[in-house]
Amino acid sequence: MSIPLPLTRLSWIKSGLFWRTFFLLAFLIAASMAAWVASYRVVEQTPRANQIAAQVISVVTITRAALTHSAQDLRRELLFDLSSNEGVRVYPLEDTDVVEPPIENSLVLSIQANVRAALGKETRFARTVNDVPGFWVSFNISEDQYWLMLDRDRVEGTFGVQWIGWGAATLLLSLLGALMISGLINQPLARLTAATRSIAKGQRPAPLPERGPTEIREANHSFNQMVDDLARVESDRAVVLAGISHDLRTPLARMQLEVEMAGLPDDARKGMQSDLHQMDAIIGQFLDYAKPVDSSHFEVIDLTALINDAAHEAARLPDVNISKTIEDKVTVLGNTIDIKRIVNNLVENARRYGKAGDASHVDIDVCCCVENDKVILEIADHGAGVPDDEISRLLRPFTRMDSARGQANGAGLGLAIVDRIVRRHSGKLNLFNRNGGGLTVQIVFANPKKKHGAFPI
């Protein structure tokens, strides 16, 4: 059964890879734009300064020639025409004029140098004269000095404002493009990540869409084929295990019957019965370890009642003392049989390995509580514990720490089965030595009463 991927429409935006890709693209775009603008301004500045300086020189030269050769009675009319039609005004230059020098930048300095080269080194420039803004240039007619004023926009233009506007619009469009590119790259990766997490939990995700670029299509096609192959292997394994269970347990039952009916001494009969029971238990462990977990049939389980029942059954054994610290009405989402198998396996594991020294009984502490969005179950014994550097090995299949925990029967699958079931229930299994001696097995489940994501596997 395929399940939808736990990936919302925009959840991939929260991934670190998406933002790293976006900021890298944004930085590269901004850096390339800045380099392009700087290069363009450097390359364009000299021709532009020469063009503006030529215009200023031409206006000053023509104006001076017109005023020099015009009749005295027509000079006022000429000045009026220059002002109204060409935006050129001419004023006498006085020593009392209040002059504000122009802003010094590379463009203005280049214009001034070109104009002075043509009109003379004594040419003066101003941004305002007597609080009148404009582009002011001085010139001489005989021994008289005059100011020629041009509209500032005619000379300086709106270069800065225009480029800032165009640059902002271009940068915004580029960032939107970077956002789309990052999404196209990261959304398939996020979908694939969610699918692999589902596989790790024992679930079968919905098929990934086989569309888009060739690489993504091939990756999704390969992943979908892998999921189908895993499902087929799982199905074949279930059939094989069912056959093994039948083929092995039938002769075991027949051997048990023959042992019972054979006239064997009591010690020999009990030894053979013990061996047969051990073989049957090992087969059961194999089947439990390989059994798939169907998360589609999970339900809310009363973990408090389940632990109380398991503890009550264990307390009936003559060599077990159980101490409980359990909150009321603790619930988890899962399969009742599997959760009960977890508790029973852990209690049995503590009973086998958790005796303190030569004690005739084993003390087992069971604790279950709720912490915000987590349900925590702890089962601890008072035995010898496990060396810290060997704890991780306990979760491997067919591993027993006999040197540290004492010899016992079994195939070494108890904790491996527990770990497998816990992971299939989106939980987390932790092992650590108990203060004062012994091993503590901690299981963290998600609290079904809280909204949350699964714990990392």
C-alpha positions as CSV (number, residue, x, y, z in Angstrom):
1,M,0.0,0.0,0.0
2,S,1.4,3.3,-1.1
3,I,1.2,6.3,1.3
4,P,1.4,10.0,0.4
5,L,4.8,11.6,1.0
6,P,5.0,13.7,4.1
7,L,5.9,16.7,2.0
8,T,3.7,19.8,1.9
9,R,3.6,22.2,-1.1
10,L,6.1,24.6,0.4
11,S,8.0,22.4,3.0
12,W,11.0,22.1,0.7
13,I,11.5,25.9,1.1
14,K,12.6,25.2,4.7
15,S,15.5,23.1,3.7
16,G,19.0,24.4,4.2
17,L,20.1,23.3,0.7
18,F,17.3,25.5,-0.9
19,W,18.5,28.6,0.9
20,R,22.2,27.9,0.3
21,T,21.4,27.5,-3.4
22,F,19.3,30.7,-3.5
23,F,21.8,32.8,-1.6
24,L,24.7,31.5,-3.8
25,L,22.7,32.4,-7.0
26,A,21.7,35.8,-5.5
27,F,25.3,36.6,-4.6
28,L,26.6,35.6,-8.0
29,I,23.8,37.7,-9.8
30,A,24.4,40.7,-7.6
31,A,28.2,40.5,-8.0
32,S,28.0,40.1,-11.8
33,M,25.5,43.1,-12.0
34,A,27.8,45.2,-9.8
35,A,30.8,44.3,-12.0
36,W,28.9,45.0,-15.1
37,V,27.7,48.4,-14.0
38,A,31.1,49.4,-12.8
39,S,32.7,48.3,-16.0
40,Y,30.1,50.0,-18.1
41,R,30.4,53.3,-16.2
42,V,34.2,53.2,-16.6
43,V,34.0,52.4,-20.3
44,E,31.2,54.9,-20.9
45,Q,32.4,57.7,-18.7
46,T,35.1,59.1,-21.0
47,P,32.9,59.3,-24.2
48,R,30.1,60.8,-22.1
49,A,32.3,63.4,-20.5
50,N,33.8,64.3,-23.9
51,Q,30.2,64.6,-25.4
52,I,29.0,66.8,-22.5
53,A,32.1,69.0,-22.6
54,A,31.8,69.4,-26.4
55,Q,28.2,70.6,-25.9
56,V,29.2,73.0,-23.2
57,I,32.1,74.4,-25.2
58,S,29.8,74.7,-28.3
59,V,27.1,76.6,-26.3
60,V,29.6,78.9,-24.7
61,T,31.4,79.6,-28.0
62,I,28.2,80.2,-30.0
63,T,26.8,82.4,-27.2
64,R,29.9,84.5,-26.9
65,A,30.1,84.9,-30.7
66,A,26.5,85.9,-30.9
67,L,26.8,88.4,-28.2
68,T,30.0,89.8,-29.6
69,H,28.7,90.3,-33.1
70,S,25.1,91.2,-32.4
71,A,23.9,94.8,-32.5
72,Q,23.5,96.5,-29.1
73,D,19.8,97.1,-29.5
74,L,19.2,93.4,-30.4
75,R,21.3,91.9,-27.6
76,R,18.4,91.9,-25.1
77,E,16.2,90.1,-27.5
78,L,18.9,87.6,-28.3
79,L,19.4,86.8,-24.6
80,F,15.6,86.3,-24.2
81,D,15.6,83.9,-27.2
82,L,18.5,81.9,-25.7
83,S,16.8,81.6,-22.4
84,S,13.3,80.7,-23.6
85,N,14.3,78.4,-26.5
86,E,17.7,76.9,-25.6
87,G,17.6,77.1,-21.7
88,V,20.8,79.2,-21.8
89,R,21.0,82.2,-19.5
90,V,23.8,84.8,-19.4
91,Y,24.6,86.9,-16.3
92,P,27.4,89.3,-15.5
93,L,30.0,87.8,-13.2
94,E,30.3,89.9,-10.0
95,D,32.8,89.6,-7.2
96,T,29.9,89.6,-4.8
97,D,28.4,86.5,-6.3
98,V,27.7,83.6,-3.8
99,V,29.1,80.6,-5.6
100,E,28.7,76.9,-4.6
101,P,31.2,74.7,-6.4
102,P,30.0,71.7,-8.3
103,I,30.0,68.2,-6.8
104,E,33.4,66.6,-7.5
105,N,33.1,63.2,-9.1
106,S,35.0,61.6,-11.9
107,L,32.5,62.6,-14.5
108,V,32.3,66.3,-13.5
109,L,36.1,66.5,-13.1
110,S,36.6,65.1,-16.6
111,I,34.1,67.6,-18.1
112,Q,35.8,70.5,-16.3
113,A,39.2,69.4,-17.6
114,N,38.0,69.2,-21.2
115,V,36.2,72.6,-21.0
116,R,39.2,74.4,-19.5
117,A,41.4,72.9,-22.2
118,A,39.2,74.6,-24.8
119,L,38.1,77.8,-23.1
120,G,41.0,78.6,-20.9
121,K,42.4,77.6,-17.5
122,E,40.6,80.6,-15.8
123,T,37.2,79.1,-16.6
124,R,35.1,78.7,-13.5
125,F,32.3,76.3,-12.7
126,A,29.5,76.4,-10.1
127,R,26.6,74.4,-9.0
128,T,24.6,77.4,-7.8
129,V,25.2,81.2,-8.1
130,N,23.3,83.4,-5.7
131,D,21.2,80.4,-4.7
132,V,20.1,79.8,-8.4
133,P,20.8,76.1,-9.2
134,G,22.1,75.1,-12.6
135,F,25.3,74.2,-14.4
136,W,27.3,77.5,-14.4
137,V,30.3,78.2,-16.6
138,S,32.2,81.5,-16.8
139,F,33.5,83.1,-20.0
140,N,35.0,86.4,-21.1
141,I,34.0,88.9,-23.7
142,S,36.9,91.3,-24.0
143,E,37.6,92.3,-20.5
144,D,34.1,91.6,-19.1
145,Q,33.3,88.3,-17.4
146,Y,29.9,86.6,-17.6
147,W,28.2,83.5,-16.2
148,L,26.5,81.1,-18.7
149,M,23.9,78.9,-17.0
150,L,22.6,75.6,-18.5
151,D,19.9,73.5,-17.0
152,R,21.5,71.0,-14.8
153,D,19.6,68.0,-16.3
154,R,20.9,69.0,-19.7
155,V,24.4,68.4,-18.6
156,E,24.2,65.9,-15.7
157,G,21.1,64.0,-16.8
158,T,19.5,61.5,-14.5
159,F,22.2,58.9,-14.8
160,G,22.3,57.8,-11.1
161,V,18.5,57.7,-10.6
162,Q,17.9,55.8,-13.8
163,W,20.5,53.3,-13.1
164,I,19.4,52.7,-9.6
165,G,15.8,52.1,-10.8
166,W,16.9,49.8,-13.6
167,G,19.4,48.0,-11.4
168,A,16.7,47.4,-8.7
169,A,14.2,46.1,-11.2
170,T,16.8,43.8,-12.8
171,L,18.0,42.6,-9.4
172,L,14.5,41.8,-8.3
173,L,13.7,39.9,-11.5
174,S,17.0,38.0,-11.1
175,L,16.3,37.1,-7.5
176,L,12.9,35.8,-8.5
177,G,14.6,33.7,-11.2
178,A,17.1,32.5,-8.6
179,L,14.1,31.5,-6.4
180,M,12.5,29.5,-9.2
181,I,15.8,27.8,-10.1
182,S,16.5,26.9,-6.4
183,G,13.0,25.5,-6.2
184,L,13.3,23.4,-9.4
185,I,16.6,22.0,-8.0
186,N,15.6,21.4,-4.4
187,Q,11.9,20.3,-4.7
188,P,12.7,17.0,-6.4
189,L,15.5,16.4,-3.8
190,A,13.1,17.1,-0.9
191,R,10.5,14.8,-2.4
192,L,13.2,12.1,-2.7
193,T,14.3,12.7,0.9
194,A,10.8,12.3,2.2
195,A,10.4,9.1,0.2
196,T,13.6,7.6,1.6
197,R,12.5,8.5,5.1
198,S,9.2,6.6,4.5
199,I,11.2,3.6,3.3
200,A,13.3,3.8,6.5
201,K,10.1,3.6,8.6
202,G,9.0,0.5,6.7
203,Q,6.4,2.4,4.7
204,R,5.9,2.4,1.0
205,P,5.8,5.9,-0.4
206,A,3.7,7.0,-3.4
207,P,5.6,6.7,-6.7
208,L,7.8,9.8,-7.5
209,P,6.8,11.7,-10.6
210,E,8.9,10.7,-13.5
211,R,9.0,14.1,-15.3
212,G,11.3,17.1,-15.6
213,P,15.0,17.0,-16.6
214,T,16.6,13.8,-17.7
215,E,18.6,13.3,-14.5
216,I,15.6,13.8,-12.3
217,R,13.4,11.5,-14.4
218,E,16.1,8.8,-14.3
219,A,16.7,9.1,-10.6
220,N,12.9,9.0,-9.8
221,H,12.4,6.0,-12.2
222,S,15.3,4.1,-10.5
223,F,13.9,4.9,-7.0
224,N,10.4,3.8,-8.0
225,Q,11.9,0.6,-9.4
226,M,13.8,0.0,-6.2
227,V,10.7,0.5,-4.1
228,D,8.9,-2.1,-6.3
229,D,11.8,-4.5,-5.9
230,L,11.9,-4.1,-2.1
231,A,8.1,-4.7,-1.9
232,R,8.5,-7.8,-4.0
233,V,11.4,-9.0,-1.8
234,E,9.4,-8.3,1.3
235,S,6.5,-10.3,-0.1
236,D,8.7,-13.2,-1.1
237,R,10.4,-13.2,2.3
238,A,7.1,-13.4,4.1
239,V,6.2,-16.4,2.0
240,V,9.6,-18.0,2.6
241,L,9.4,-17.4,6.4
242,A,5.9,-18.8,6.5
243,G,7.2,-21.9,4.8
244,I,10.2,-22.2,7.1
245,S,8.0,-21.8,10.2
246,H,5.8,-24.6,9.0
247,D,8.6,-26.9,7.8
248,L,10.7,-26.5,11.0
249,R,8.0,-26.4,13.6
250,T,6.2,-29.5,12.4
251,P,9.3,-31.8,12.9
252,L,10.0,-30.0,16.2
253,A,6.5,-30.8,17.4
254,R,6.9,-34.4,16.3
255,M,10.3,-34.6,18.2
256,Q,8.7,-33.2,21.3
257,L,6.0,-35.9,21.1
258,E,8.6,-38.6,20.7
259,V,10.6,-37.4,23.6
260,E,7.5,-37.4,25.8
261,M,6.6,-41.0,24.7
262,A,10.1,-42.4,24.8
263,G,11.2,-44.1,28.0
264,L,14.1,-41.7,28.7
265,P,15.6,-40.8,32.1
266,D,14.1,-37.6,33.5
267,D,17.4,-35.6,33.2
268,A,17.8,-36.6,29.5
269,R,14.1,-35.9,28.8
270,K,14.3,-32.5,30.4
271,G,17.5,-31.6,28.6
272,M,16.1,-32.6,25.2
273,Q,12.8,-30.7,25.9
274,S,14.8,-27.6,26.9
275,D,16.8,-27.8,23.6
276,L,13.6,-28.2,21.6
277,H,12.0,-25.2,23.4
278,Q,15.1,-23.1,22.7
279,M,15.0,-24.1,19.0
280,D,11.4,-23.1,18.8
281,A,12.1,-19.8,20.6
282,I,14.9,-19.0,18.1
283,I,12.6,-19.7,15.2
284,G,10.1,-17.3,16.8
285,Q,12.7,-14.7,17.1
286,F,13.7,-15.0,13.4
287,L,10.0,-14.6,12.4
288,D,9.5,-11.6,14.7
289,Y,12.6,-9.9,13.4
290,A,11.6,-10.4,9.8
291,K,7.9,-9.6,10.2
292,P,6.9,-6.5,8.4
293,V,5.0,-3.7,10.2
294,D,1.9,-2.3,8.5
295,S,1.7,1.4,9.6
296,S,-1.7,1.8,7.8
297,H,-3.4,-0.1,10.6
298,F,-1.9,1.8,13.5
299,E,-4.3,2.9,16.2
300,V,-4.1,4.8,19.5
301,I,-2.9,2.4,22.2
302,D,-3.3,2.7,26.0
303,L,0.4,2.3,26.8
304,T,-0.3,2.6,30.6
305,A,-2.6,-0.4,30.6
306,L,-0.3,-2.4,28.4
307,I,2.7,-1.8,30.6
308,N,0.7,-2.6,33.7
309,D,-0.4,-5.9,32.2
310,A,3.2,-6.9,31.2
311,A,4.5,-5.9,34.6
312,H,1.8,-7.9,36.3
313,E,2.7,-11.0,34.3
314,A,6.4,-10.6,34.9
315,A,5.9,-10.0,38.6
316,R,4.3,-13.5,38.9
317,L,7.7,-15.0,38.2
318,P,9.5,-15.9,41.4
319,D,12.8,-14.2,40.5
320,V,11.5,-10.8,39.4
321,N,10.8,-7.7,41.4
322,I,9.3,-4.8,39.4
323,S,9.1,-1.2,40.5
324,K,6.7,1.0,38.4
325,T,6.5,4.8,37.9
326,I,3.8,5.2,35.3
327,E,1.6,8.1,34.4
328,D,-2.1,7.5,33.9
329,K,-3.6,7.3,30.4
330,V,-0.4,7.5,28.4
331,T,-1.2,6.7,24.7
332,V,0.9,6.1,21.6
333,L,0.1,5.4,18.0
334,G,1.0,2.0,16.8
335,N,0.2,-1.7,16.6
336,T,-0.9,-3.3,19.9
337,I,0.8,-6.6,19.4
338,D,4.1,-5.0,18.4
339,I,4.1,-2.6,21.3
340,K,3.4,-5.4,23.7
341,R,6.2,-7.4,22.1
342,I,8.5,-4.5,22.8
343,V,7.6,-4.3,26.5
344,N,7.8,-8.1,26.9
345,N,11.1,-8.4,25.1
346,L,12.7,-5.7,27.3
347,V,11.4,-7.1,30.5
348,E,12.5,-10.6,29.5
349,N,15.9,-9.2,28.5
350,A,16.3,-7.4,31.9
351,R,15.2,-10.7,33.7
352,R,17.9,-12.7,31.8
353,Y,20.8,-10.3,32.0
354,G,20.0,-7.9,34.9
355,K,20.8,-9.8,38.0
356,A,23.2,-8.1,40.4
357,G,26.1,-10.4,41.2
358,D,24.9,-13.6,42.8
359,A,21.4,-12.3,43.7
360,S,18.6,-14.8,43.4
361,H,16.2,-12.3,41.9
362,V,16.4,-9.4,39.5
363,D,15.1,-5.9,40.2
364,I,13.5,-4.1,37.2
365,D,12.5,-0.4,37.1
366,V,9.7,0.6,34.7
367,C,9.1,4.3,34.1
368,C,6.6,5.8,31.6
369,C,5.9,9.6,31.3
370,V,4.9,12.3,28.8
371,E,7.2,15.3,28.1
372,N,5.5,17.8,25.8
373,D,5.4,16.1,22.4
374,K,7.2,12.9,23.5
375,V,6.2,9.7,25.3
376,I,9.2,8.2,27.1
377,L,9.3,4.6,28.2
378,E,12.3,3.4,30.3
379,I,13.1,-0.1,31.5
380,A,16.2,-0.5,33.6
381,D,17.8,-3.4,35.5
382,H,20.4,-3.4,38.3
383,G,22.9,-5.8,36.7
384,A,26.5,-5.3,35.6
385,G,25.6,-3.1,32.7
386,V,27.5,-2.9,29.4
387,P,30.9,-1.3,28.6
388,D,30.1,2.1,27.0
389,D,32.1,1.4,23.9
390,E,30.0,-1.8,23.3
391,I,26.5,-0.4,23.8
392,S,26.0,0.3,20.1
393,R,26.7,-3.3,19.3
394,L,23.7,-4.5,21.3
395,L,21.3,-3.3,18.6
396,R,23.0,-5.4,15.9
397,P,21.2,-8.7,15.0
398,F,22.7,-11.9,16.4
399,T,24.8,-10.0,19.0
400,R,24.9,-10.9,22.7
401,M,27.2,-9.3,25.3
402,D,27.7,-12.5,27.2
403,S,31.0,-11.4,28.8
404,A,29.3,-8.4,30.4
405,R,25.7,-9.6,30.9
406,G,26.0,-13.3,31.6
407,Q,25.4,-16.3,29.3
408,A,21.8,-16.9,28.3
409,N,19.9,-18.7,25.6
410,G,18.7,-17.0,22.4
411,A,19.9,-15.9,19.1
412,G,20.8,-12.3,20.0
413,L,17.8,-10.8,18.3
414,G,15.8,-9.4,21.3
415,L,17.0,-5.8,21.2
416,A,17.3,-5.9,17.4
417,I,13.6,-6.8,17.2
418,V,12.8,-4.0,19.6
419,D,14.9,-1.5,17.6
420,R,13.3,-2.6,14.3
421,I,9.7,-2.2,15.7
422,V,10.5,1.1,17.4
423,R,11.9,2.6,14.1
424,R,8.8,1.3,12.2
425,H,6.7,3.3,14.7
426,S,8.7,6.5,14.1
427,G,10.3,6.2,17.5
428,K,13.8,6.2,18.8
429,L,15.7,3.7,21.0
430,N,18.4,4.8,23.3
431,L,20.7,2.6,25.5
432,F,22.8,3.8,28.4
433,N,24.2,2.5,31.7
434,R,22.2,3.3,34.7
435,N,23.6,5.2,37.6
436,G,24.4,2.7,40.3
437,G,24.8,-0.2,37.9
438,G,22.6,-1.8,35.2
439,L,21.4,-1.0,31.7
440,T,18.6,1.4,30.9
441,V,16.6,1.0,27.7
442,Q,14.8,4.2,26.7
443,I,12.2,4.4,24.0
444,V,10.9,7.7,22.8
445,F,7.6,7.7,20.9
446,A,5.7,10.6,19.4
447,N,2.8,11.9,21.5
448,P,-0.4,11.4,19.4
449,K,-2.0,14.2,21.3
450,K,0.5,16.7,19.8
451,K,1.1,17.8,16.3
452,H,4.7,17.1,15.3
453,G,6.9,15.4,12.8
454,A,8.5,11.9,13.2
455,F,11.7,11.5,15.2
456,P,14.8,11.1,13.2
457,I,15.7,7.6,12.4
